[in-house]
């Protein structure tokens, strides 16, 4: 009987360990949200945990479906956010923010290759989102969105706001950009940067192509600094920085403009840009004379004109006649980092539950098919005598 009980306990231990064995056999942990990670069915990110899970599959397709607030545990504790992608295992997938924002990315360490993404290489694209209230302190190769962007990786329609402090090679969006085939396109930075060497308002070290982009953050860098780019060995087309706001006045790596010029649509000839009152889906819009260019997904539809009121009724206030730009707070749903449970059970889970039930039944019945122990049978036979 003791041997049988020991065997049953060993079997139960195996059943309990089976889920982790199956998970190891199937590779990295699955994505906890919806989607399949393909171009036609991308993984859908709705909370901070799912954003963190991007690192589990660096070649998949991802989209945001919510604003994401990273000011929650564990992303606001210790050193903070762990960048996605390293030099050994870089991000090679596709990340489309769909116009949403990622708030409160915090990182404070002595690491290099720091940003939302640490290293992105040969990726499809990283696009269409805002980074708000970024704070990063690191050693080198640092940007709000990507620490190192290299080898044919497109960064487009993104923007960032916040602060970065680093020792060398750092920028408002990207630390080191080496993608000569594809480009940083239609993006801007309002990030204040501070450090020692090779720092720029948009990019620290540029060996690639930058087009139709701008920067307006303050630049406090000891050597090799620039309002747009710290050190440039690449190509810069039709891109600008605010010389008043940045405190810089360098040329040859982005064109310096005054604040008034940066808020004048005529500065941006060649861009796909419209006045806010005429906006009709262009890449950029501008409230001419009042604001800097903003990206299409930052446009807020104007309120409709109210119906004319009856004479003598006093009427209602008239709606706005053009759209507007709003620096919105995180949406309420972005603060909810609970993960929705998956629907149904997998085949493996059903097998594990079934095996556990069988083992439990055998233990409770003494392993004899429900007929009782030998001692009990002898007692019943004794009573018949």
C-alpha positions in Angstrom: 0.0 0.0 0.0 2.8 2.4 0.9 4.5 1.7 -2.5 1.2 2.4 -4.3 0.8 5.7 -2.4 4.4 6.8 -3.2 3.8 6.0 -6.9 0.6 8.0 -6.9 2.3 11.0 -5.3 5.1 10.9 -7.8 2.5 10.8 -10.6 0.7 13.8 -9.1 4.0 15.8 -8.9 4.5 15.0 -12.7 1.0 16.2 -13.5 1.5 19.5 -11.6 4.9 20.1 -13.4 3.4 19.3 -16.8 2.2 22.8 -17.7 5.7 24.3 -17.3 7.2 21.5 -19.3 4.7 22.1 -22.1 5.4 25.9 -22.0 9.2 25.3 -22.4 8.6 23.0 -25.3 6.5 25.6 -27.1 9.1 28.5 -26.8 8.5 31.9 -25.3 5.3 32.8 -23.3 2.3 33.5 -25.5 1.0 37.0 -25.9 -1.9 37.6 -23.5 -4.0 39.7 -25.7 -5.9 39.3 -29.0 -4.4 38.7 -32.4 -1.9 36.2 -34.0 1.1 38.5 -34.5 0.7 38.5 -38.3 0.3 41.3 -40.7 -3.4 40.4 -41.2 -4.0 39.7 -37.5 -1.5 41.7 -35.4 -1.2 41.3 -31.7 -3.4 44.0 -30.0 -1.8 45.8 -27.1 -4.2 47.3 -24.5 -2.3 47.5 -21.3 1.3 47.8 -19.9 1.8 44.1 -19.5 1.0 43.4 -23.1 3.4 46.2 -24.2 6.1 44.4 -22.1 5.3 41.1 -23.8 6.5 42.5 -27.2 10.0 41.3 -26.1 8.7 37.7 -26.2 8.3 37.8 -30.0 10.6 40.4 -31.6 9.5 39.6 -35.2 5.7 39.9 -34.9 3.3 42.6 -35.8 1.8 44.7 -33.0 -0.7 47.5 -32.8 -1.9 49.7 -29.9 -5.6 49.9 -29.1 -5.4 52.0 -26.0 -3.3 54.7 -24.5 -0.7 53.0 -22.2 0.3 54.5 -18.8 3.6 53.0 -17.5 3.3 54.7 -14.1 2.4 51.3 -12.6 4.3 48.5 -10.9 6.8 47.1 -11.9 7.5 49.7 -14.6 7.8 52.6 -12.2 10.0 50.7 -9.7 13.8 50.2 -9.4 15.4 51.0 -12.7 12.0 51.2 -14.4 11.2 50.2 -18.0 13.4 47.4 -19.5 14.0 48.4 -23.2 12.6 46.0 -25.8 15.4 44.5 -28.0 19.2 44.2 -27.4 22.2 44.1 -29.6 22.1 40.3 -29.6 18.3 40.1 -30.0 17.0 43.3 -31.7 13.4 44.2 -32.5 12.7 43.2 -36.1 8.9 43.3 -36.2 6.3 46.0 -36.9 4.9 48.3 -34.2 1.9 50.6 -35.2 0.7 52.9 -32.5 -2.5 53.8 -34.3 -2.3 57.3 -33.0 -2.4 56.4 -29.3 0.1 57.6 -26.6 2.5 55.9 -24.2 2.8 57.8 -21.0 5.3 58.0 -18.2 8.2 55.8 -19.5 10.8 55.9 -16.7 14.3 54.4 -16.8 17.3 55.2 -14.5 20.3 53.0 -14.8 23.9 52.8 -16.0 22.9 50.8 -19.0 23.3 51.6 -22.8 20.8 51.0 -25.6 17.9 52.6 -23.8 14.4 53.7 -25.0 11.0 52.2 -25.4 13.1 49.9 -27.8 16.7 49.3 -27.0 17.8 48.2 -30.4 15.6 48.0 -33.6 17.3 46.4 -36.6 15.9 45.5 -40.0 12.4 46.1 -38.6 9.4 46.7 -40.8 8.5 50.0 -39.1 7.8 51.7 -35.8 5.1 54.3 -36.4 2.1 56.4 -35.4 2.3 57.1 -31.7 3.3 59.7 -29.1 5.6 59.3 -26.0 4.5 61.6 -23.2 6.3 62.5 -20.0 9.4 60.4 -20.7 12.2 60.4 -18.1 15.4 58.5 -18.9 18.8 58.6 -17.3 21.5 56.3 -18.8 25.0 56.0 -20.0 24.9 55.9 -23.8 22.9 55.2 -27.0 19.6 56.6 -25.7 16.4 58.0 -27.2 12.8 58.2 -26.1 11.7 55.7 -28.8 14.9 53.8 -29.8 18.4 53.7 -28.4 19.9 52.3 -31.7 18.0 52.3 -34.9 19.9 50.5 -37.7 20.0 48.6 -40.9 16.9 49.4 -42.9 14.4 50.2 -40.1 11.7 52.8 -40.7 10.7 55.3 -38.0 7.8 57.4 -39.0 5.0 59.6 -37.7 6.1 59.5 -34.1 6.7 62.2 -31.5 8.1 62.4 -27.9 7.9 64.8 -24.9 10.1 64.6 -21.8 13.7 64.6 -20.4 16.8 62.6 -21.2 20.1 62.7 -19.4 23.0 60.6 -20.6 26.8 60.5 -21.0 27.1 60.2 -24.8 25.2 59.5 -28.0 21.7 60.5 -27.1 18.8 62.3 -28.7 15.2 63.2 -28.2 13.9 60.4 -30.4 16.9 58.2 -31.2 20.4 57.8 -29.8 22.2 56.4 -32.9 20.5 56.2 -36.3 22.4 54.1 -38.9 19.6 53.2 -41.2 20.7 54.6 -44.6 18.2 52.7 -46.7 15.1 53.7 -44.8 14.6 56.8 -42.7 13.4 58.8 -39.8 10.4 60.5 -41.5 7.6 62.9 -40.4 8.5 63.0 -36.7 9.3 65.5 -34.0 10.8 65.8 -30.6 10.0 68.1 -27.6 12.5 66.4 -25.3 15.0 68.3 -23.2 18.4 66.6 -23.3 21.4 66.9 -21.0 24.8 65.2 -21.1 28.4 65.1 -22.0 29.0 64.2 -25.7 27.1 63.7 -29.0 23.6 64.9 -28.2 20.9 66.3 -30.4 17.3 67.4 -30.1 16.1 64.7 -32.4 19.1 62.3 -32.9 22.4 62.1 -31.2 24.5 60.5 -34.0 23.1 60.3 -37.5 24.6 58.0 -40.1 21.3 57.6 -41.9 18.5 59.6 -43.6 16.2 62.1 -41.9 13.4 63.9 -43.7 10.5 66.3 -42.9 11.1 66.3 -39.1 11.8 68.8 -36.4 12.9 69.4 -32.8 12.2 72.1 -30.2 13.6 70.7 -27.0 16.3 72.4 -24.9 19.8 71.0 -25.6 22.5 71.1 -22.8 25.4 69.0 -24.1 29.1 69.8 -23.5 30.6 68.7 -26.8 29.2 67.7 -30.2 25.8 69.1 -29.7 23.1 70.2 -32.1 19.5 71.5 -32.1 18.4 68.6 -34.4 21.5 66.3 -34.5 24.6 66.1 -32.4 27.0 64.6 -35.0 25.9 64.0 -38.6 27.5 61.9 -41.2 24.3 61.1 -43.0 21.6 63.0 -45.0 19.2 65.5 -43.6 16.4 66.8 -45.8 13.9 69.6 -45.1 14.2 69.3 -41.3 14.4 72.0 -38.7 14.9 72.9 -35.1 13.8 75.9 -32.9 16.9 77.9 -32.2 15.2 79.9 -29.4 13.9 76.9 -27.6 16.9 74.7 -28.0 19.6 77.2 -27.2 21.5 76.0 -30.3 22.5 77.7 -33.6 24.4 75.1 -35.5 24.0 74.6 -39.3 24.6 71.8 -41.8 22.7 69.2 -39.8 19.2 70.6 -39.7 18.1 74.2 -40.4 17.7 76.6 -37.4 14.5 78.6 -37.3 13.1 81.1 -34.8 10.0 80.2 -32.8 7.9 82.5 -35.1 9.3 80.8 -38.2 8.6 77.3 -36.7 5.0 78.3 -36.3 4.7 79.6 -39.9 3.4 77.1 -42.5 5.7 78.7 -45.1 8.7 77.3 -43.3 7.5 73.8 -44.2 7.3 74.0 -48.0 7.5 70.5 -49.4 5.8 68.9 -46.4 2.4 67.3 -46.7 0.9 69.9 -44.4 -2.3 72.0 -44.2 -3.7 74.8 -42.1 -5.8 73.4 -39.3 -9.0 75.0 -40.7 -8.3 73.2 -44.0 -7.1 69.9 -42.7 -8.3 66.9 -44.7 -6.1 64.0 -43.8 -2.7 65.4 -44.6 0.3 64.1 -42.6 0.7 67.4 -40.8 -1.5 70.3 -39.8 -0.6 73.7 -38.2 -2.5 76.4 -36.3 -0.6 79.0 -38.2 1.1 81.6 -36.1 0.1 79.9 -32.8 1.6 76.4 -32.7 4.1 74.1 -34.2 3.2 71.4 -36.8 1.3 68.5 -35.4 0.8 65.0 -36.8 -2.5 63.9 -38.3 -3.6 61.6 -35.4 -3.3 64.6 -33.0 -6.1 66.4 -34.8 -9.4 66.7 -32.9 -12.6 67.0 -35.0 -14.4 70.3 -34.6 -17.8 70.3 -32.9 -20.7 70.5 -35.3 -22.5 73.7 -35.9 -25.8 73.7 -33.8 -29.1 73.9 -35.5 -30.5 77.5 -35.7 -32.6 78.3 -32.7 -36.1 79.6 -32.9 -36.5 83.5 -32.8 -36.5 84.8 -29.3 -35.2 81.5 -27.7 -31.8 83.0 -26.9 -30.0 80.2 -29.0 -27.1 78.1 -28.1 -23.3 79.0 -28.4 -22.0 78.3 -31.8 -19.6 75.5 -32.3 -16.0 75.9 -33.4 -15.4 76.3 -37.1 -12.0 74.4 -37.2 -10.3 71.5 -35.5 -7.9 71.8 -32.6 -4.9 70.1 -31.0 -5.2 68.7 -27.5 -2.5 67.4 -25.3 -4.8 64.9 -23.7 -4.3 63.2 -20.3 -4.1 59.4 -20.3 -7.5 57.9 -21.1 -9.3 56.2 -18.2 -8.9 52.8 -19.7 -5.1 53.2 -19.9 -4.9 53.2 -16.2 -6.4 49.7 -15.9 -3.6 47.2 -16.3 -5.7 44.1 -15.6 -5.3 41.4 -18.2 -8.5 40.0 -19.6 -8.7 36.2 -19.1 -8.4 34.1 -22.2 -11.5 32.5 -23.4 -11.8 28.7 -22.9 -9.2 26.1 -22.1 -6.4 24.8 -24.3 -6.2 21.1 -25.1 -3.1 20.8 -22.9 -4.9 22.4 -19.9 -7.8 20.0 -20.3 -5.4 17.0 -20.4 -3.7 18.3 -17.2 -7.0 18.8 -15.4 -8.2 15.3 -16.4 -5.0 13.6 -15.4 -5.1 15.4 -12.0 -8.7 14.3 -11.5 -7.8 10.6 -12.2 -4.9 10.7 -9.7 -7.0 12.4 -7.1 -9.7 9.7 -7.5 -7.2 6.9 -7.1 -5.8 8.4 -4.0 -9.2 8.9 -2.4 -10.3 5.4 -3.3 -7.2 3.7 -2.1 -6.1 2.7 -5.6 -8.4 -0.4 -5.7 -11.1 0.8 -8.1 -13.5 1.8 -5.3 -13.8 -1.7 -3.6 -12.1 -0.7 -0.4 -8.9 -1.9 1.3 -8.1 -5.6 2.1 -8.6 -5.0 5.8 -12.1 -3.7 5.2 -13.0 -6.8 3.0 -11.7 -9.1 5.8 -13.8 -7.3 8.3 -16.9 -7.8 6.1 -16.1 -11.6 5.7 -15.7 -11.9 9.4 -19.2 -10.5 10.0 -20.7 -13.1 7.7 -19.3 -15.9 9.9 
